[in-house]
Every structure is written in C-alpha cells, then in structure tokens.
Amino acid sequence: QVQLVESGGGLVQAGESLRLSCAASGSMFSINAMGWYRRAPGNQREPVASVSSGGRSNYAESVKGRFTISRDNAKNTVYLQMNSLKSEDTAVYHCAADQGGIRYWGQGTQVTVSS
C-alpha cells in the first residue's frame, strides 16, 4: 500500500501563491502517475494536474499557465506550485498515486483564496 500526506495548504489572497507537497511512503514499487485533485464546496472532485513516472504532465484548462506540477522520485514527493491564485481555486486539494491499477488518496489539504 501507499500512504500519501499532503501539506502546504492555507489562506491566501487572490494573486498570491502556494506550494503544495505530497509525500508518499509505504510500498513505492512501480508507482505510475501521481497527481492532484480538488473538491470545492458543492462541487464534484475534479482533476487539477498529473505527472507520469517519466515526467510527462497534464493540467486542467482552468489552471494552465498558473499551476506547475513536479515530481521528485528520489524523495517520493510530488509538488503543486500554484501562482496567481483565484477565489475559484478554493477547495480541498487531494494527492493521488496510481500503483498496480489501484489509486491511493491523501487526506487532503485546504486551500482558501480570499478575493
């Protein structure tokens, strides 16, 4: 199994930046894609960004140009740099990791952007 722990959330003003981290532990063998999802109040969970084991990244249209996902395989950590934050980015952000056809989830970290 894989355990994921997110950190870095908080309260910021619109236009500011935050960096989320997700540390993975446990059985690290053959972890494929890792990524970030978010769930805003009253909304369904949506994908934000993902990165493959080879470093290929994908982004939701709403965050392209503002968010950057990166992965440090040596540290078993994935990051989400969020710049130019908007009030609509307010959500609980969850880290996810895919291994052997199973998706593991972190507990989430709250990001609140005040306008």
URKAMO-V697414 format. One record per helix or strand of 2 or more residues. SS is the DSSP state (helix for helix, strand for strand). FROM is the first residue (numbers start at 1). TO is the last residue. If there is no record, write none. Layout:
SS|FROM|TO ; SS|FROM|TO
This chain:
strand|2|7 ; strand|10|13 ; strand|18|26 ; strand|31|39 ; strand|46|51 ; strand|57|59 ; strand|67|72 ; strand|77|82 ; helix|87|89 ; strand|91|99 ; strand|102|105 ; strand|109|114
